[in-house]
Amino acid sequence: MSFATFAAIETQAHTFQSCEVPQFEWAAYGNRVTGRMYGMTAAVNDNHVFAAGYLKSTLDPEAADFEDISNDYAVTGPYTSTDWDGSSAQTITVDLKSYPSSGGAAENAGGSWRAYEAGVVKIDKTTGVPVGHRNAVAPPTARRPPPTAHRPPPTAHC
């Protein structure tokens, strides 16, 4: 059997059915260009949704036009079908330390990967309102970029 024949048989069983967007009651997200979160994990309990990941400021203190701000990162919510622009939403802000871009891997959106913190955002599960945030800053000697690839432990040779 040729590959083309196999592909034709395979796609017949998986024809496109629809393009339906899943329904949800609310959404909360960060929308500042001065800071961002790289979501790495999430958890849910009876009352809250927790999103955790790397947080970083995109501001470079070595830039000529640098101006330190106290609200680099923010989470806003809820956005709903009746309040799609978030005009009634609430926002919590976070002051992140701004690190120089030099010495780190440059990013297209600004900043570098050598400058990050770990953070957890807490959101009310029922309403979608962001209710808290915690971030942790590593000591200067421990600030390193997150690993770019998984390396399995070496195998023991007996």
Backbone torsions as a table, in degrees:
resi	resn	phi	psi	omega
1	MET	NA	133.8	179.6
2	SER	-78.7	162.5	178.8
3	PHE	-61.9	-40.6	-179.3
4	ALA	-61.7	-40.0	178.4
5	THR	-66.4	-44.0	178.3
6	PHE	-60.5	-44.9	-179.5
7	ALA	-62.5	-39.6	179.9
8	ALA	-64.2	-42.1	178.3
9	ILE	-65.4	-44.2	-178.0
10	GLU	-61.8	-43.8	-175.9
11	THR	-75.1	-23.8	177.5
12	GLN	-61.4	-36.5	-178.4
13	ALA	-78.1	-14.0	-175.6
14	HIS	-124.1	52.4	-179.2
15	THR	-73.7	153.8	-179.9
16	PHE	-65.2	129.7	-177.2
17	GLN	-103.5	-49.0	-178.5
18	SER	-166.8	173.6	177.7
19	CYS	-128.7	69.6	-174.8
20	GLU	-96.6	130.0	177.0
21	VAL	-83.8	130.5	178.9
22	PRO	-61.9	146.3	-179.7
23	GLN	-82.0	142.2	175.3
24	PHE	-148.6	157.1	-177.6
25	GLU	-89.8	-29.9	-177.4
26	TRP	-157.5	165.3	174.1
27	ALA	-142.7	149.4	175.0
28	ALA	-135.5	137.6	179.7
29	TYR	-157.5	164.0	176.2
30	GLY	-89.1	137.9	-177.0
31	ASN	-138.2	27.7	177.6
32	ARG	-97.1	142.2	176.2
33	VAL	-85.9	-7.3	-178.8
34	THR	-89.1	-6.2	177.9
35	GLY	-165.0	152.1	179.5
36	ARG	-149.3	162.9	178.8
37	MET	-119.8	134.3	172.9
38	TYR	-99.2	98.4	-177.2
39	GLY	-62.4	129.3	-178.2
40	MET	-118.4	-25.7	-178.6
41	THR	-160.3	166.7	177.9
42	ALA	-149.5	158.9	177.5
43	ALA	-148.4	156.9	179.9
44	VAL	-134.7	136.5	170.7
45	ASN	-122.4	-162.9	-176.4
46	ASP	-61.4	-33.0	-172.5
47	ASN	-118.6	-16.9	-171.0
48	HIS	-137.8	157.8	169.5
49	VAL	-110.3	134.1	178.9
50	PHE	-117.2	127.8	175.4
51	ALA	-116.5	130.3	-176.9
52	ALA	-130.4	150.6	178.5
53	GLY	174.0	-166.1	178.3
54	TYR	-82.4	135.9	176.2
55	LEU	-115.6	142.4	176.3
56	LYS	-152.1	147.9	172.1
57	SER	-86.1	142.3	176.7
58	THR	-96.1	4.0	-179.7
59	LEU	-84.6	135.5	-178.4
60	ASP	-107.1	113.2	-177.8
61	PRO	-66.6	-12.6	176.9
62	GLU	-89.4	-6.9	179.4
63	ALA	-72.6	145.6	-177.2
64	ALA	-61.1	-34.2	-177.2
65	ASP	-99.0	20.2	-177.8
66	PHE	-62.6	133.1	173.3
67	GLU	-137.9	115.2	-178.7
68	ASP	-68.8	136.3	177.4
69	ILE	-125.3	160.3	-176.4
70	SER	-101.8	8.9	-178.9
71	ASN	-138.5	53.6	-177.1
72	ASP	-56.7	-43.9	-176.0
73	TYR	-118.4	146.1	179.3
74	ALA	-147.2	149.6	172.7
75	VAL	-121.5	130.8	-177.9
76	THR	-123.2	140.8	177.2
77	GLY	-178.8	165.2	-0.4
78	PRO	-89.8	149.8	164.4
79	TYR	-99.6	132.4	-178.0
80	THR	-131.6	174.7	178.3
81	SER	-66.3	-26.7	178.2
82	THR	-92.5	-15.6	177.0
83	ASP	-131.3	61.2	-173.4
84	TRP	-66.0	-23.1	179.6
85	ASP	-97.2	2.5	176.4
86	GLY	71.3	24.3	-178.0
87	SER	-63.6	-24.2	176.7
88	SER	-106.0	7.2	-177.1
89	ALA	-74.5	161.9	176.6
90	GLN	-111.2	151.1	-177.2
91	THR	-127.7	136.2	169.0
92	ILE	-113.9	141.3	-178.1
93	THR	-117.5	157.9	-178.3
94	VAL	-132.9	133.8	175.1
95	ASP	-89.8	114.2	178.0
96	LEU	-104.2	148.8	175.3
97	LYS	-74.9	134.8	177.4
98	SER	-94.9	126.4	-179.4
99	TYR	-110.6	151.7	178.0
100	PRO	-66.1	147.4	178.4
101	SER	-72.5	-27.2	-178.8
102	SER	-64.3	141.7	179.2
103	GLY	90.6	-6.1	179.0
104	GLY	-124.2	171.4	177.9
105	ALA	-75.2	119.6	-177.2
106	ALA	-66.3	144.1	176.7
107	GLU	-115.4	149.5	179.6
108	ASN	-59.7	-33.6	-177.5
109	ALA	-87.5	1.6	178.8
110	GLY	106.8	158.2	179.4
111	GLY	79.3	-168.9	179.9
112	SER	-145.0	161.6	-178.7
113	TRP	-78.0	-6.9	177.5
114	ARG	-78.8	-5.8	-175.6
115	ALA	-117.6	91.8	177.7
116	TYR	-146.5	161.5	174.7
117	GLU	-129.3	166.8	174.8
118	ALA	-102.0	138.2	-177.9
119	GLY	-142.3	156.0	176.1
120	VAL	-131.3	127.1	176.4
121	VAL	-104.7	133.7	-179.5
122	LYS	-110.4	124.8	-176.9
123	ILE	-125.8	136.1	177.1
124	ASP	-64.2	123.3	-174.7
125	LYS	-65.8	-31.6	-177.3
126	THR	-83.6	-43.9	-173.4
127	THR	-98.0	-24.0	-175.8
128	GLY	83.5	8.2	179.6
129	VAL	-81.0	127.3	174.4
130	PRO	-68.7	128.2	-174.5
131	VAL	-115.1	-8.8	179.8
132	GLY	-176.3	165.6	178.3
133	HIS	-152.7	142.3	173.5
134	ARG	-133.3	135.7	174.4
135	ASN	-132.8	152.8	-178.5
136	ALA	-123.0	133.2	178.4
137	VAL	-107.3	128.9	178.6
138	ALA	-77.5	153.3	174.7
139	PRO	-60.9	152.1	-175.4
140	PRO	-51.6	-35.4	-178.2
141	THR	-73.7	-17.0	-177.3
142	ALA	-98.0	-3.1	-176.7
143	ARG	-76.6	108.7	178.5
144	ARG	-137.1	156.8	177.6
145	PRO	-68.0	151.4	175.3
146	PRO	-64.2	155.3	-179.2
147	PRO	-61.4	142.7	179.9
148	THR	-92.2	-20.3	179.2
149	ALA	-146.4	147.9	178.2
150	HIS	-78.0	129.9	175.9
151	ARG	-117.6	115.6	179.7
152	PRO	-67.1	154.0	179.0
153	PRO	-63.3	150.8	-179.9
154	PRO	-64.2	149.1	178.7
155	THR	-83.2	142.4	178.7
156	ALA	-74.5	137.2	176.2
157	HIS	-107.6	109.6	-177.1
158	CYS	-102.5	NA	NA
